[in-house]
Amino acid sequence: MPSKPRPVHLPPKDFGSRTIPVTAQKAGIWYRVFPSAFNPIYFSKNDANRFSPWVGPCGALYVAADPETCLMEIYGDRIYGFKQRNEQVALPDSDWKSRHVALLTVPALPICDLTNRKTLQECGVDATALVYPELAVPQAWAVAIMQHPASFAGIRYLSRFTHAPCLAIFDRVPNVGVRRSLGSLPAIAAADRILERFDIALV
């Protein structure tokens, strides 16, 4: 007898009136991997993004605690897709070489910390919704957080692939800065480690 799927919960109707904890994210340095055709500080709206859909009120800038996590957030689904099919991982050489890494300075932010148990409890969200493959589900939660009266400046979450911290910074934060450009992926040791770890061919 087939098992029943677990229920996936969307934001409750009273989400805007709930007291959601505001976490003080300290100022710090975060990594960003981005296409060379763009400025490293680019707040995007895209239905392929987990926390900044096109219909949302804010664009988001995605950063991570380390460059490996940035790369896995970009390429992880493709990498594991190849692995599940028992095929060698093949990524476009032009795409790989066109991406750059930068260190960004992020100011102190009032964020919605989705890595915090109390925050999850007050929101009424579980991890299933945040990583649900149908992106309309986590996007609905992101839009609800953007619209909450607490005026969150971003979302802290854990990478599905490395479990390292990530931030989706909303475009209501004006003073994110570039500390240093580290160059394109072929010049980055962390990128070489990803290629070796997953036996990735650039084609």
C-alpha positions in Angstrom: 0.0 0.0 0.0 1.6 3.3 -1.1 2.5 5.7 1.7 0.6 9.0 2.0 2.6 12.2 1.4 3.2 14.4 4.4 1.1 17.6 4.4 2.9 20.8 3.3 1.8 23.9 5.1 1.5 27.4 3.6 1.6 30.6 5.7 -1.4 30.9 7.9 -3.9 33.7 7.3 -2.9 35.4 10.6 0.8 35.4 9.8 0.9 39.2 9.6 -0.4 39.5 13.1 1.9 37.0 14.7 4.8 38.1 16.8 7.8 36.6 14.9 11.1 36.9 16.6 13.5 39.5 15.0 17.1 38.2 15.2 19.9 40.7 15.1 22.3 39.3 12.5 25.8 40.7 13.2 27.7 42.7 10.6 30.1 40.4 8.8 31.7 39.1 5.6 29.9 36.7 3.3 30.7 35.0 0.1 28.9 35.6 -3.2 29.2 33.7 -6.5 27.7 35.6 -9.4 27.8 35.8 -13.3 30.5 38.2 -14.5 28.0 40.0 -16.6 26.4 41.3 -13.4 27.5 43.5 -10.5 28.2 41.3 -7.4 25.5 43.3 -5.5 22.4 42.4 -7.5 19.0 41.9 -5.9 17.0 39.5 -8.0 13.4 38.5 -8.5 13.1 35.2 -10.3 10.7 32.3 -10.1 13.7 30.0 -10.0 14.8 31.5 -6.7 13.7 29.9 -3.5 13.0 33.1 -1.5 12.5 35.9 -4.1 9.8 35.1 -6.6 8.9 37.6 -9.4 5.6 38.4 -7.7 7.3 39.2 -4.3 7.6 42.7 -2.9 11.4 42.4 -2.6 14.3 41.2 -4.7 17.0 39.3 -2.8 20.8 39.0 -2.7 22.0 35.5 -1.9 25.2 35.0 0.1 26.7 32.1 2.0 29.2 31.5 4.8 31.8 29.8 2.4 32.4 29.6 -1.4 31.6 25.8 -1.5 28.1 26.5 -0.2 27.6 29.2 -2.8 28.6 26.8 -5.5 26.4 24.0 -4.2 23.4 26.3 -4.0 23.9 27.1 -7.7 24.9 23.7 -9.1 23.8 21.2 -6.4 20.6 20.1 -8.0 22.3 19.4 -11.3 25.2 17.6 -9.7 23.0 15.2 -7.7 20.8 14.8 -10.8 23.7 13.3 -12.6 24.7 11.2 -9.6 21.2 9.7 -9.3 21.3 8.7 -12.9 24.8 7.1 -12.3 26.3 9.5 -14.9 29.4 11.6 -14.8 28.6 15.1 -13.8 29.0 17.5 -16.8 28.7 21.2 -16.4 29.0 23.9 -19.2 32.6 25.1 -19.2 31.5 28.6 -20.4 29.0 28.9 -17.5 31.7 27.8 -14.9 34.3 30.2 -16.2 31.9 33.1 -16.4 31.2 33.1 -12.7 33.2 35.1 -10.2 33.5 35.1 -6.4 33.5 38.1 -4.2 33.6 38.9 -0.5 30.7 41.1 0.6 30.5 43.3 3.7 27.0 42.9 5.1 25.8 45.4 7.8 24.0 44.3 10.9 20.5 43.2 9.9 17.1 42.5 11.6 16.4 39.1 10.0 13.9 36.2 10.2 16.1 33.3 11.3 14.7 30.1 9.8 17.6 28.2 11.5 16.2 29.0 14.9 13.7 26.6 16.5 11.7 29.3 18.2 11.3 31.3 15.0 10.1 28.3 13.1 7.6 27.5 15.9 6.2 31.1 15.9 6.0 31.2 12.1 4.3 27.8 12.0 6.6 26.5 9.3 8.6 23.2 9.2 11.7 22.3 7.2 9.6 20.4 4.7 8.0 23.6 3.4 11.3 25.5 3.2 13.0 22.9 1.0 9.9 21.7 -0.9 10.7 21.0 -4.6 7.7 22.9 -5.8 9.1 26.4 -5.3 5.8 28.1 -4.9 5.7 26.7 -1.3 8.9 28.3 0.1 8.3 31.3 -2.0 4.9 31.8 -0.3 6.7 31.8 3.1 9.3 34.2 1.8 6.6 36.7 0.6 4.8 36.4 3.9 8.1 37.3 5.7 8.8 40.2 3.4 5.3 41.6 4.1 5.4 41.1 7.8 5.1 44.3 9.9 8.4 43.5 11.5 10.1 44.7 8.3 12.7 42.0 8.2 15.8 42.8 6.1 16.4 39.2 5.1 16.1 35.5 5.8 18.8 33.3 7.4 18.6 29.6 6.3 20.7 26.5 6.0 21.9 25.2 2.6 20.2 22.0 1.6 23.5 20.6 0.4 26.1 21.7 3.0 24.0 22.8 6.0 26.1 25.9 6.2 24.4 29.3 6.9 23.1 31.4 4.0 21.4 34.8 3.8 18.7 36.0 1.4 19.1 39.8 1.9 16.1 41.9 0.8 16.6 44.9 -1.4 15.5 47.2 1.4 19.1 47.0 2.6 21.1 49.7 0.8 24.6 49.4 2.2 25.9 46.0 1.3 29.4 46.5 0.0 32.1 44.6 -1.9 35.1 44.0 0.3 37.2 42.2 -2.3 36.9 40.4 -5.6 38.5 36.9 -5.6 38.4 36.2 -9.3 36.7 33.7 -11.6 36.0 30.1 -10.6 39.0 28.6 -12.3 41.2 30.7 -10.0 39.4 29.6 -6.8 40.6 26.6 -4.7 37.2 25.9 -3.4 35.9 25.6 -6.9 38.6 23.1 -7.7 37.6 21.1 -4.6 34.0 20.9 -5.9 35.2 19.7 -9.3 37.4 17.0 -7.7 34.9 15.9 -5.1 32.1 15.2 -7.6 34.4 14.2 -10.5 32.8 17.1 -12.6 33.7 17.4 -16.3 33.5 20.9 -17.8 32.2 20.5 -21.4 
